[in-house]
Amino acid sequence: MYYTLDNVDGKQARRTHNSSPLGMCMDHGCDVLGVSFIALGVGQLVGMANELTVLFTSQIAVLGTFWMSVWSQYHSKGILVLGKFKFIEGKINAVDDGIPFVAFLGFFTYFVGQ
């Protein structure tokens, strides 16, 4: 549900010409909050036992990544280009392909264990 709504809101705002820097800031703020919970869940899935280690590791990864993307957008005249890594034949977008990977990781650990 998060993934779908996150992708739909920006497209709808651009289509109706209602996009603004404040809306983009609100969208990225909600993304940081949502991805923070996803990162905490991944820490638990991979078996990190210490709660403080899970908390700090996930937050540094999430906030560092968002800081880098906003910094990149600032220096590219307002154009946000999500990192696309070229592997073999396709392009992998960490945002679009990361959430299904986390879901797969959850199913995998359910059947195999941590």
C-alpha positions in Angstrom: 0.0 0.0 0.0 2.8 2.4 0.9 4.6 1.7 -2.4 1.5 2.3 -4.5 0.5 5.5 -2.8 4.0 6.9 -2.8 4.2 6.5 -6.6 0.7 7.7 -7.3 0.8 11.0 -5.4 3.6 12.6 -7.3 2.3 11.6 -10.7 -1.2 12.9 -9.8 0.3 16.3 -8.7 2.3 16.7 -11.8 -0.6 15.7 -14.0 -2.9 18.2 -12.4 -0.1 20.9 -12.3 -0.4 21.0 -8.5 3.2 20.0 -7.7 5.3 22.3 -5.5 8.5 22.3 -3.5 6.5 22.0 -0.3 4.6 19.0 -1.6 7.9 17.4 -2.6 9.4 18.1 0.8 6.3 16.6 2.4 6.5 13.5 0.2 10.2 13.0 1.0 9.5 13.5 4.7 6.8 10.8 4.6 9.2 8.5 2.7 11.8 8.9 5.4 9.3 7.9 8.1 8.0 4.9 6.1 11.4 3.7 5.1 12.6 4.0 8.7 10.1 1.4 9.7 11.1 -0.8 6.8 14.7 -0.6 7.8 13.9 -1.5 11.4 12.0 -4.5 10.1 14.9 -5.6 7.9 17.2 -5.4 11.0 14.9 -7.8 12.8 14.6 -10.1 9.8 18.4 -10.6 9.5 18.6 -11.3 13.2 20.3 -8.3 14.7 19.9 -9.0 18.4 20.8 -5.6 19.9 18.0 -3.1 19.6 20.3 -0.1 19.7 22.4 -1.6 16.9 19.3 -2.1 14.8 18.1 1.4 15.5 21.3 3.3 14.8 22.3 1.2 11.8 18.9 1.5 10.1 18.6 5.3 10.8 22.1 6.1 9.6 21.5 4.1 6.4 18.0 5.7 5.8 18.9 9.3 6.7 22.2 9.2 4.9 20.6 7.9 1.8 17.9 10.6 1.8 20.5 13.3 2.6 22.5 12.2 -0.4 19.5 12.2 -2.7 18.4 15.7 -1.6 22.0 17.0 -2.0 22.1 15.5 -5.5 18.8 17.1 -6.4 19.9 20.5 -5.1 23.1 20.4 -7.3 21.3 19.1 -10.4 18.9 22.1 -10.6 15.9 20.4 -9.0 15.9 17.2 -11.0 15.8 14.1 -8.8 17.4 11.2 -10.6 17.2 8.0 -8.6 20.3 5.9 -8.7 20.1 3.2 -11.4 22.7 0.5 -11.3 23.3 -1.4 -14.5 23.5 -5.1 -14.0 23.7 -7.6 -16.9 20.7 -6.4 -19.0 18.4 -4.2 -16.9 18.5 -1.3 -14.5 17.7 -1.7 -10.9 16.2 1.2 -9.0 16.8 0.9 -5.3 13.4 2.5 -4.4 11.2 0.5 -6.8 13.0 -2.8 -6.4 13.9 -2.6 -2.8 10.4 -3.0 -1.3 9.7 -6.3 -3.2 13.1 -7.5 -2.1 12.3 -6.8 1.6 9.0 -8.7 1.1 10.9 -11.6 -0.4 13.4 -11.5 2.5 10.5 -11.8 4.9 9.0 -14.8 3.2 12.5 -16.4 2.9 13.2 -16.0 6.6 9.8 -17.3 7.5 10.5 -20.6 5.7 14.3 -20.9 6.3 14.9 -18.9 9.5 17.2 -16.0 10.2 
